Amino acid sequence: MPSSDHLQSCAIPEELPFKIPANVRILRRCTLVFSDPAQNHRLSSLASSYDILALRPTNEKSFQQACQSLECDMISLDMTNRFEFFFKIKTVAPAIEKGLKFEICYAPGIQTDNATARRNLISNATQLIRATRGGRGLVISSQASSAAGCRSPADVINLAAIWGLGQEKGHEAVSKLARSVVVSAHLKRSSYRGVIDVVYRGEKPAPAAPAEKNVPGQKKRPAETTDRDDAKTKQPMLSKREQKRRHKAMLEAQANGEKTSSPAVPKT
């Protein structure tokens, strides 16, 4: 295993040698194989350099530490090897409560002609499914070195049925739970304590329009009338006393006009 100082920076280049479609996102994963629980692997700084951090313990002590105390995104196991310990419910339960997923890789067991590797894959997968109480928190991936080692999702579900995993759990292992690993890993690195994430920061306000400059030879546009200008042109409000006086003057003017304009009546 390389030293932890060497693994602090991501060894996968940012620019890949092939074209990537616009709707495809490439994730960078680090699988750390360890056997000594007392060794300091600096997992926090290592997790910040990769999108997904998976731990691969090789003995019982390292497996217990990975399930109980170590911070990672997934626990990956090489099922082609014969482990010297059994998967127990008490050991696996703390990892499931924390939301960790257990990964089973099928390609190393089906691409080889070694019958022992295939037998170990079936035995270890069956034992892990029993320890997780029906396959809770299981993720099935290929770990294929070439395209020939990959299988369709339907074939993987049928293969998991041989191990004792139901159809519904097998479908979740290749779809729903696999996506949850990516989402939870992203939240750990981009949000506050894996709970709060800023998904919309608002829009930057548009800058104010610049003031118009007077160009020589160009007519100035008439200023738009405002409510204040309209208020200035309107006559001020009259008091009740002034209204009564005006009304009385109008009545007197009308009365005087009727007397002067009315015709004289002849006397009998």
C-alpha positions, 0 to 999 in steps of 0.5 A: 500500500502506498504511503498516506502522504503520497495519496493526499493529492489526487493521482487522477488527472483533471483533463482526461485523454478522451472526450466526455459528453456534456451530460456525463459527470466523471467521479474520482474514487480512491479505494484504500486497502489497509490491515493495521488499525493503528496506522494513521491514514489521514482519511479526512485530508484524503477524502477531500481529494477524491469524490468517493473514498472506499475502505477495503479491510483485510482482517477482522480488526480493520473490518471492525474499525471501518464499521465503527469509527473510521470516516468513509463513504463505502466499505468494499470487500474483495469477495474472492479471498477467504476471510479468517473471520465471519461477518456478524450482525453486531459488527455490521449494524453500526455501519448500517446505522451511520448510512455506510454501504457495503460493496460487492464486486462480481467481476473478479469472481466471474472473469477468472477460471479459478474455481476457488475464487468463484466459490469464495465469492458466493460464500462471502456474499451469502454470509454478508447478505445474512449479516445485513439482514436481507441485504440492507445497505448492499451495493453491487458493482463490477470492478471490471478491468475491461468492458467484457467484464461488465454485465447488464443490470438484469444479469446482475440481479439474477446473479445476486439471486443466487447469493440469496438476495431478493429481486427487489433488493437486487434492483436497489443494489444496482440503482438506488443505493449506488446513487445514494453513495454518490449523493451522500459523499457529495453532501459530506464535502460540499455542505455543512455537516452533511445536512445543510447545502446551498443550492441557490445563492440568488441572482446578482442585481443588474447594474443601474442604467447610466445617466444620459449625457447631453450631446451637442446638436441633439435635442433634449427629450422632454421631461416626463411629468410626475405626480409632484408636477401634477400636484403643482398645477392643480388648485389648492384645496378650499376651506369650507368657509371659502366654499360657502362664500363662493356658493353664496356669491354664485346664488346672488349673481344668479338672482340679480341676473334673473331680475334684470332679465325678467320682462315687465308685467303690464298693469291692468 
